[in-house]
Amino acid sequence: MNDKSSVAASTDHYTDQDWMQYALALADKAEAVGEIPVGAVLVKNNQVVGEGWNLSILEHNACAHAEIIAIGNAGKALQNYRLIDCTLYVTLEPCPMCAGAIVHARIKRLVYGAGDYKTGAAGSVFNLVCHDNLNHQVDVTSGIYDEQCANKISDFFKRRRKEKKALKKVSQGEKENV
């Protein structure tokens, strides 16, 4: 599906760190279009089968999270909504919506970077991906490049708050001149 040139090309076996770097590059695509910088890549047999980055703002769609887009792309590529033996790498711990999709898709393994202590559903706030009452549990690895992933999101929101503050200041200045 995708030439994985951003990951070390000298080997046929990539590490969790390699794939997380790939997900971070996808997060950069989200940020480049003004979206919250979250990237996700789905891998099967060491090959990319789906990828995505946040597009909720551009698509006016609350469901257009990186994980949902990657899962949709992988389903099309594999011609199956069940993504058996796939690993999902994502820069931010999935929310409840994405965790539900991960379980429903039967993704074998989830690897995420930064924990989400407000809406995380893979162990931080909830643990939907490993809930005993569900028909599928996911093997979870967290903290891969956690600081880099967390900083990417934190820096984005700091910049956004600064921009909003500057716009408010300009707006107030225009009102004073009227």
DASULDA-V915568 format. One record per helix or strand of 2 or more residues. SS is the DSSP state (H for helix, E for strand). FROM is the first residue (numbers start at 1). TO is the last residue. If there is no record, write none. Layout:
SS:FROM:TO, SS:FROM:TO
//
This chain:
H:16:32, E:39:44, E:47:53, H:56:59, H:66:78, E:87:92, H:96:104, E:109:114, H:128:130, E:139:142, H:146:176
//
